[in-house]
Amino acid sequence: MNVLRIINEPTAAAIGYGLDKKVQGKQLFTNPRAIRRLRTACERAKRTLSSAAQTSIEIDSLFEGIDSYTSLTCARFEELCQDLFRSTLDPVEKVLCDSKIDKSNVHEIV
């Protein structure tokens, strides 16, 4: 099965978890504005990684005046999101089993 797209919010959360370590001791996820800015930057990075091997995430004044900059490779992105990928496959496989459809007959998942 090929994963063509990734669910937005968990992706941003996974990348945000990596960025949160750079904002040491701060409660990044309690600030809605910071989360919105992070989600937007992560969405942009996710789209870039669909056609490039590496991208950077730059957010000026992400939280309490702290700028955030990090570089992200496809491999690191997949590592951060591995649990999400696994948890997504279980329901998909269950649907395929229940519907008695072989995954070779599935051309697109919306």
WORAWO-V393602 format. One record per pair of residues at least 12 apart in sequence whose C-alpha atoms are under 10 Angstrom apart, sorted by the first residue. I is the first residue (numbers start at 1). J is the second residue. Records with the same first field share a line. If there is no record, write none. Layout:
I=J / J
This chain:
1=89 / 92 / 93 / 103 / 104 / 106 / 107
2=107 / 108 / 109
3=85 / 88 / 89 / 108 / 109
4=50 / 108 / 109 / 110
5=46 / 47 / 50 / 109 / 110
6=43 / 46 / 47 / 81 / 84 / 85 / 88
7=43 / 84 / 85 / 88
8=39 / 40 / 42 / 43 / 46
9=39 / 42 / 43
10=39 / 81 / 84
11=39 / 42 / 43 / 46 / 77 / 78 / 80 / 81 / 84 / 85
12=35 / 36 / 38 / 39 / 40 / 41 / 42 / 43 / 45 / 46 / 81
13=29 / 35 / 38 / 39 / 42 / 80 / 81
14=42 / 77 / 78 / 79 / 80 / 81 / 82 / 83 / 84
15=38 / 39 / 41 / 42 / 45 / 46 / 57 / 72 / 76 / 77 / 80 / 81
16=28 / 29 / 35 / 38 / 39 / 41 / 42 / 80
17=29 / 80
18=70 / 77 / 80
19=38 / 57 / 68 / 69 / 70
20=68
22=66 / 67 / 68 / 69 / 70
23=62 / 63 / 64 / 66 / 67 / 68
26=63 / 64 / 66
27=63 / 64
28=62 / 63 / 64
29=63
31=62 / 63 / 64
33=62 / 63
34=59 / 61 / 62 / 63 / 64
35=62 / 63
36=62
37=59 / 60 / 61 / 62 / 63
38=57 / 58 / 59 / 62 / 63 / 68
40=59
41=56 / 57 / 58 / 59
42=56 / 57 / 58
44=56 / 57
45=57 / 58 / 71 / 72 / 73 / 77
46=72 / 74 / 77
48=74
49=72 / 73 / 74 / 75 / 77
50=74
51=74
52=73 / 74
53=72 / 73 / 74 / 75
54=71 / 72 / 73 / 74 / 75 / 76 / 77
55=70 / 71 / 72 / 73 / 74
56=69 / 70 / 71 / 72 / 73
57=69 / 70 / 71 / 72
58=70 / 71
92=109
